[in-house]
Amino acid sequence: MTAEMNPGMTTENHATAAGTDPTVGKVRAAMLDAGLPDTVIVVPDSVATAATAAAVLGCEVGAIANSLIFDCGGAPLLILSSGAGKVDVRKVAREHGLPKIRRADPDFVLTHAGQPVGGVAPLGHPSPIRAFLDTDLAQYPLLWAGAGSHQAMLSISYQQLLATTGATETAVR
């Protein structure tokens, strides 16, 4: 691990139920398939929000890369956004010539990401999802993102996240 972790965190693959969760396993496999190391950690408490994840991980909330699935004209759209602010979906749609971007309901997210709201990872989805990467995340040497459950996170660099997701870099605020 390239970052200090708080006590109670584990890098053991099967440390908790979340560590054996098949959805987390798919994220681990996707990381390895992409040539990335398995940096998934499982924590005892929920890290479903950027604020709770930052507190548990001991990092700035801005270094949390939220994997947000939106409904964009009926198709899923992944916006990887810094936890430090909200996404301006009108701005993203306008700047990229997209139809209206709407907040997706939990069923839509689960269907397209294969992962629950609050645990969506930037990779490991059933099918590729068009993605945008918040340029505000570039300032952090290490990012943390959901890893398929409310108790699993992965660490990744901005460049790795960009390359792995095939995202388009953009300002989201």
C-alpha positions as a Markdown table, in Angstrom:
| # | Residue | x | y | z |
|---|---|---|---|---|
| 1 | Met | 0.0 | 0.0 | 0.0 |
| 2 | Thr | 1.3 | 3.4 | -0.8 |
| 3 | Ala | -0.8 | 5.2 | 1.8 |
| 4 | Glu | -1.0 | 5.0 | 5.6 |
| 5 | Met | -4.2 | 3.3 | 6.7 |
| 6 | Asn | -6.1 | 3.8 | 9.9 |
| 7 | Pro | -6.2 | 0.9 | 12.4 |
| 8 | Gly | -8.9 | -1.6 | 11.7 |
| 9 | Met | -8.4 | -1.6 | 7.9 |
| 10 | Thr | -7.2 | -4.7 | 6.2 |
| 11 | Thr | -5.7 | -5.6 | 2.8 |
| 12 | Glu | -6.6 | -9.3 | 3.4 |
| 13 | Asn | -8.7 | -10.6 | 0.5 |
| 14 | His | -11.2 | -12.4 | 2.8 |
| 15 | Ala | -11.1 | -10.4 | 6.0 |
| 16 | Thr | -14.8 | -9.6 | 6.1 |
| 17 | Ala | -18.0 | -10.4 | 4.3 |
| 18 | Ala | -17.3 | -7.4 | 2.0 |
| 19 | Gly | -13.9 | -9.0 | 1.2 |
| 20 | Thr | -15.6 | -12.1 | 0.0 |
| 21 | Asp | -18.4 | -10.2 | -1.8 |
| 22 | Pro | -18.5 | -11.4 | -5.4 |
| 23 | Thr | -19.0 | -7.8 | -6.6 |
| 24 | Val | -15.8 | -6.7 | -4.8 |
| 25 | Gly | -14.1 | -9.8 | -6.4 |
| 26 | Lys | -15.2 | -8.5 | -9.9 |
| 27 | Val | -13.6 | -5.1 | -9.1 |
| 28 | Arg | -10.4 | -6.9 | -8.0 |
| 29 | Ala | -10.3 | -9.0 | -11.2 |
| 30 | Ala | -11.0 | -5.9 | -13.3 |
| 31 | Met | -8.0 | -4.1 | -11.7 |
| 32 | Leu | -5.7 | -7.1 | -12.4 |
| 33 | Asp | -7.0 | -7.5 | -15.9 |
| 34 | Ala | -6.2 | -3.8 | -16.5 |
| 35 | Gly | -2.6 | -4.4 | -15.3 |
| 36 | Leu | -3.2 | -2.6 | -12.0 |
| 37 | Pro | -2.2 | -4.0 | -8.6 |
| 38 | Asp | -5.0 | -5.1 | -6.4 |
| 39 | Thr | -5.2 | -2.2 | -3.9 |
| 40 | Val | -8.7 | -3.0 | -2.6 |
| 41 | Ile | -9.1 | -2.6 | 1.1 |
| 42 | Val | -12.0 | -3.6 | 3.2 |
| 43 | Val | -13.0 | -1.6 | 6.3 |
| 44 | Pro | -15.3 | -2.5 | 9.2 |
| 45 | Asp | -17.6 | 0.5 | 8.8 |
| 46 | Ser | -19.5 | 1.9 | 5.8 |
| 47 | Val | -17.6 | 4.3 | 3.5 |
| 48 | Ala | -20.6 | 5.0 | 1.3 |
| 49 | Thr | -20.1 | 8.8 | 1.3 |
| 50 | Ala | -17.0 | 10.8 | 0.4 |
| 51 | Ala | -17.0 | 12.4 | 3.9 |
| 52 | Thr | -17.1 | 9.0 | 5.7 |
| 53 | Ala | -14.5 | 7.5 | 3.4 |
| 54 | Ala | -12.1 | 10.4 | 3.9 |
| 55 | Ala | -12.5 | 10.2 | 7.7 |
| 56 | Val | -11.9 | 6.4 | 7.7 |
| 57 | Leu | -9.0 | 6.6 | 5.3 |
| 58 | Gly | -7.4 | 9.7 | 6.8 |
| 59 | Cys | -7.3 | 11.6 | 3.6 |
| 60 | Glu | -8.8 | 14.8 | 2.2 |
| 61 | Val | -12.4 | 14.5 | 1.0 |
| 62 | Gly | -11.2 | 15.9 | -2.4 |
| 63 | Ala | -9.0 | 12.8 | -2.9 |
| 64 | Ile | -12.1 | 10.6 | -2.9 |
| 65 | Ala | -13.1 | 9.8 | -6.5 |
| 66 | Asn | -16.9 | 9.4 | -6.4 |
| 67 | Ser | -18.0 | 7.0 | -9.1 |
| 68 | Leu | -21.4 | 8.5 | -10.0 |
| 69 | Ile | -23.7 | 6.8 | -12.4 |
| 70 | Phe | -26.2 | 9.1 | -14.2 |
| 71 | Asp | -29.0 | 8.5 | -16.7 |
| 72 | Cys | -28.1 | 10.4 | -19.9 |
| 73 | Gly | -30.9 | 10.0 | -22.4 |
| 74 | Gly | -31.6 | 6.4 | -21.1 |
| 75 | Ala | -27.9 | 5.4 | -21.2 |
| 76 | Pro | -25.6 | 5.2 | -18.2 |
| 77 | Leu | -22.9 | 7.9 | -17.8 |
| 78 | Leu | -20.1 | 7.6 | -15.2 |
| 79 | Ile | -18.8 | 10.8 | -13.8 |
| 80 | Leu | -15.7 | 10.3 | -11.6 |
| 81 | Ser | -15.9 | 13.3 | -9.4 |
| 82 | Ser | -13.9 | 14.7 | -6.5 |
| 83 | Gly | -15.7 | 14.3 | -3.2 |
| 84 | Ala | -15.0 | 17.9 | -2.5 |
| 85 | Gly | -17.9 | 19.2 | -4.5 |
| 86 | Lys | -21.1 | 18.5 | -6.5 |
| 87 | Val | -21.2 | 17.8 | -10.2 |
| 88 | Asp | -22.9 | 20.5 | -12.4 |
| 89 | Val | -24.6 | 18.1 | -14.8 |
| 90 | Arg | -25.9 | 21.0 | -16.9 |
| 91 | Lys | -22.4 | 22.2 | -17.5 |
| 92 | Val | -21.1 | 18.7 | -18.4 |
| 93 | Ala | -24.1 | 18.1 | -20.8 |
| 94 | Arg | -23.6 | 21.5 | -22.4 |
| 95 | Glu | -19.8 | 21.2 | -22.8 |
| 96 | His | -20.0 | 17.7 | -24.3 |
| 97 | Gly | -23.2 | 18.0 | -26.4 |
| 98 | Leu | -25.1 | 15.5 | -24.3 |
| 99 | Pro | -28.8 | 15.1 | -23.7 |
| 100 | Lys | -30.1 | 16.0 | -20.2 |
| 101 | Ile | -28.2 | 14.2 | -17.5 |
| 102 | Arg | -30.4 | 13.0 | -14.6 |
| 103 | Arg | -29.8 | 11.4 | -11.3 |
| 104 | Ala | -30.1 | 7.7 | -11.7 |
| 105 | Asp | -32.2 | 5.6 | -9.3 |
| 106 | Pro | -30.6 | 2.8 | -7.4 |
| 107 | Asp | -32.0 | 0.1 | -9.7 |
| 108 | Phe | -30.6 | 1.9 | -12.8 |
| 109 | Val | -27.2 | 2.1 | -11.1 |
| 110 | Leu | -27.3 | -1.6 | -10.1 |
| 111 | Thr | -28.4 | -2.7 | -13.6 |
| 112 | His | -25.7 | -0.8 | -15.4 |
| 113 | Ala | -22.8 | -0.8 | -12.9 |
| 114 | Gly | -23.5 | -4.1 | -11.3 |
| 115 | Gln | -22.7 | -2.4 | -8.0 |
| 116 | Pro | -24.8 | -0.6 | -5.3 |
| 117 | Val | -25.1 | 3.2 | -5.0 |
| 118 | Gly | -22.5 | 4.2 | -2.4 |
| 119 | Gly | -20.1 | 1.4 | -3.5 |
| 120 | Val | -19.8 | 1.9 | -7.2 |
| 121 | Ala | -16.2 | 1.4 | -8.5 |
| 122 | Pro | -14.7 | 3.1 | -11.5 |
| 123 | Leu | -14.3 | -0.3 | -13.2 |
| 124 | Gly | -15.7 | -3.8 | -13.0 |
| 125 | His | -19.0 | -3.1 | -14.6 |
| 126 | Pro | -20.9 | -5.6 | -16.7 |
| 127 | Ser | -20.4 | -3.5 | -19.9 |
| 128 | Pro | -18.2 | -0.4 | -20.6 |
| 129 | Ile | -19.8 | 2.9 | -19.5 |
| 130 | Arg | -19.0 | 6.2 | -21.1 |
| 131 | Ala | -17.0 | 8.2 | -18.4 |
| 132 | Phe | -15.9 | 11.7 | -17.6 |
| 133 | Leu | -13.0 | 12.3 | -15.1 |
| 134 | Asp | -13.1 | 15.4 | -12.9 |
| 135 | Thr | -9.9 | 17.4 | -13.6 |
| 136 | Asp | -9.9 | 18.5 | -9.9 |
| 137 | Leu | -8.8 | 15.0 | -9.0 |
| 138 | Ala | -5.4 | 15.5 | -10.8 |
| 139 | Gln | -4.0 | 17.5 | -7.8 |
| 140 | Tyr | -4.0 | 14.4 | -5.6 |
| 141 | Pro | -1.1 | 11.9 | -5.9 |
| 142 | Leu | -3.3 | 9.1 | -4.5 |
| 143 | Leu | -7.1 | 8.8 | -5.1 |
| 144 | Trp | -9.5 | 6.5 | -3.3 |
| 145 | Ala | -12.6 | 5.1 | -5.0 |
| 146 | Gly | -15.4 | 2.7 | -4.2 |
| 147 | Ala | -14.6 | -1.0 | -4.9 |
| 148 | Gly | -18.1 | -2.5 | -5.3 |
| 149 | Ser | -19.5 | -2.4 | -1.7 |
| 150 | His | -20.1 | 0.0 | 1.1 |
| 151 | Gln | -17.1 | -1.3 | 2.9 |
| 152 | Ala | -14.5 | -1.6 | 0.1 |
| 153 | Met | -12.3 | 1.1 | -1.4 |
| 154 | Leu | -9.4 | 1.0 | -3.9 |
| 155 | Ser | -6.5 | 3.3 | -4.3 |
| 156 | Ile | -5.4 | 4.5 | -7.7 |
| 157 | Ser | -3.5 | 7.4 | -9.3 |
| 158 | Tyr | -5.2 | 10.0 | -11.5 |
| 159 | Gln | -3.3 | 8.7 | -14.6 |
| 160 | Gln | -4.2 | 5.1 | -13.8 |
| 161 | Leu | -7.9 | 6.1 | -13.4 |
| 162 | Leu | -7.8 | 8.0 | -16.7 |
| 163 | Ala | -6.2 | 5.2 | -18.6 |
| 164 | Thr | -8.2 | 2.4 | -17.0 |
| 165 | Thr | -11.6 | 4.0 | -17.5 |
| 166 | Gly | -11.0 | 5.6 | -20.9 |
| 167 | Ala | -12.6 | 8.7 | -19.4 |
| 168 | Thr | -12.7 | 12.1 | -21.0 |
| 169 | Glu | -11.1 | 14.7 | -18.7 |
| 170 | Thr | -13.4 | 17.6 | -17.9 |
| 171 | Ala | -14.2 | 20.2 | -15.3 |
| 172 | Val | -17.4 | 19.1 | -13.6 |
| 173 | Arg | -18.1 | 22.3 | -11.6 |
